[in-house]
């Protein structure tokens, strides 16, 4: 895993930020890969905690990385259909000094060992009062990930379980699918989105099915 345009090392080595983490701009970890001649079918960006991975507060321990139920089959279906895949994550623990870059990437590396490679990881390392443009629900994390994939936000769908992730998608002009915070089939239908326009699914498998049907 490496930044866009850099060679892929054996051990992932994120580029150091150009300045302190209170400056605007996300960390982007990208994986160069050959694209089909006609480009990807589109891109799907997942919220990291509570959607892709079980939510562990300020997790920097790879041993605590556990995929959410249904996520493996959803990723397999989307990869098979030619979608580029990425992950979005607010990490205020970095700004608070509780996590370092190495810990953030160690979690990403473990997630890829369990779930396969992602084309981009977009991480906001700022705190809630930093005034950055990339901390969700602001849109810049989504737009930066879309740009790294070479796609306009209109060809990107964000799957998330939190208001912040869904709001960031809609503000960026991307599509959105909300899944429950716990990726399990609820006893009652998933409630509709509370934010403008997005679709709802009862888990990542159904979210992938919605995309593959359209």
N, C-alpha and C positions, 0 to 999 in steps of 0.2 A: 504494500500500500504506500502511496506517495502522493505528493502534490502534483497537480496537473502539469505535465510537461517535464517532470523529473523522472529519472530511471527508477525502476522498482527495486528496492534493496531487499536482501534476504530478511533482515529484521526491520519492521516499519520504523521510519525515522521522520516524524513530522518536521516541517520547516519551522523554525522559531518565528513567532510573531514579530512584526517590524517594530513593535513598541509594547508598552504595558497593556495589559488586558482591558484597561478602562478606555482604550481607544476604539472607535467604531471598527467594525469588520469581523466577520466570523473566521474560525479556523475551518479550512476546507481540506479534507483528505480524499484524494481521488485515485482511481485505479485506471490507468490507460488500458484500453481494450479495443480490439478491432470491431468496428461497427458494420452491420450489414450494408450493402451498397445503397439501399434506399433508406438507411437510418433506422433507429429503433421505432417500435410501435408507439412509443411515448415513454413516459417515466412515471414511476410510482415512488413517492417519498413516504417513509413511515416515521411517525413519532417514535422515539427510542423507548422511553420508560413508560410502561403501562400498555404499549401497543406491540412493539417488537419484542421487548424484554420485560420481565417482571420488574416492577418498580421497587428499587432499593435506593433509599435516599442517599445522595452523594456517594454513589458506589464507585470505588476505584479498585475493587478487588475482582479479578477475573473469576475466582472461585464462586462468586455470588451472581454470576451471569446465568440466567435461566430463561429460555425462550417462552413466550406466551403460547398458550394452547392454540393449535391450528395454524401457527405462523409458517411452519415448514412447508405444509402442503400449499399454502397461498403463494409462497415465494417460488416454489417449483412450477406452479401453473403460470405465474407471471413471467418467469425467466423463459419458459418454454414458448410463450407467446411473443417473445422478443422485446419485452419492456426493459428499459434501464431501471435500476433500483438504487435508492439512496435512503439515508437516515437523517433525521433532524433532531437536534438535542440542545436544550438550554442546560448549561452547566455552571450555575452561579457558585458552586463550591470551588471553582478555580479562582474566581475573584476574591473569595473569602480566604484563600490560602489553604483550603482543606484538601484540594486535589491539584495534582500537577499534570502537565501535558502527557507525561509517560503513563500515568494512571488512566487518563481518558482513553489513550490509544490502546492500552492493555485490555480494557473492556471491549473496545471495538475489535481487536484481534481475536479475542475469545469468542465474541459473537459470530465472527466470520468462520471460525473453526467449527462452530455448531450449525451455522445456517448457510454457509457459502458466502462468496464474495459480494460486496456491494460496490457500485460504481462511484459513489460519493458519500462521504459523511460530512455533514455541515453542523458545526458546533458553535454555539454562542458561549464564550467564556466570561461573560460580564455579569455583574450583579444587577439587581432590580433598579438601582438608582444611578447606574452608569450613564444613562441617556443614550445608549447605543441604538442602532437601527435594526440589529439582528436578533435581539431577545424577543422570542415569540411572546405576545401576539403580533409584534411588528413583522413586516413582510420580508425583510432583507435576507433572512436565512433561506427562505424558499426561493427567492429570486437568484441568490448566489448559487444555490445548488442547481437550479435550472440552467443557469448560464454555464456552469461547469460541465453540464451534460450536453450543451449545445442545443437546448430546446427552449422555446418560449413557455412561460407559465401556463398558457392555454392548452399545452399538450402534456401537462403534468397533473397528476392526481395525488393528493396528500391523504393518507389514511392515518387517523389519530383518534385518541380517546379523550383528549382534554380540550377545553374551550380555547386555550392559547394556541394549540397547534391548528385547530380548525380555523380560527380567526386569522392566523398568519397566512394560511393557504388562500382564503377568500380575499384578503387584502392584497395579495400578490397577483391575483387574477388566475389562480389555479383552481382546479376542481377539488372537491373534498368529500370524503366518506367518513362518517363518524362510527366508531365501534365502541362497545361498552368498555368501561375501565378495566373490568375483569373479563378476559376473552373466553367467556363460557356462554353457552346458549341460555338466555334468560327464560324464566317461566312465562313472562309476558313479552309481547313484541317490544323491540327496542324503541324508546321514545324518539319522536322526530327531533331534528336539530333545533336548537334554540337560536342559532345564528343564521340570519338571512337564508341563503339557499345552499343546501348540501344534502347528500343522500345519507341514509343510515343503514347499517348492516349489523347482524348479531355477532360478528366476529370476523377475523381476517379472511377466512375461507369464503364467506359469503361476499365480502368486499371484493375479493379477486374475481368471483363469479360475476358480480355486477359489471366490472370492467371488461371482462372477456365477452360479455353478451352485447356490448355496445361498441 
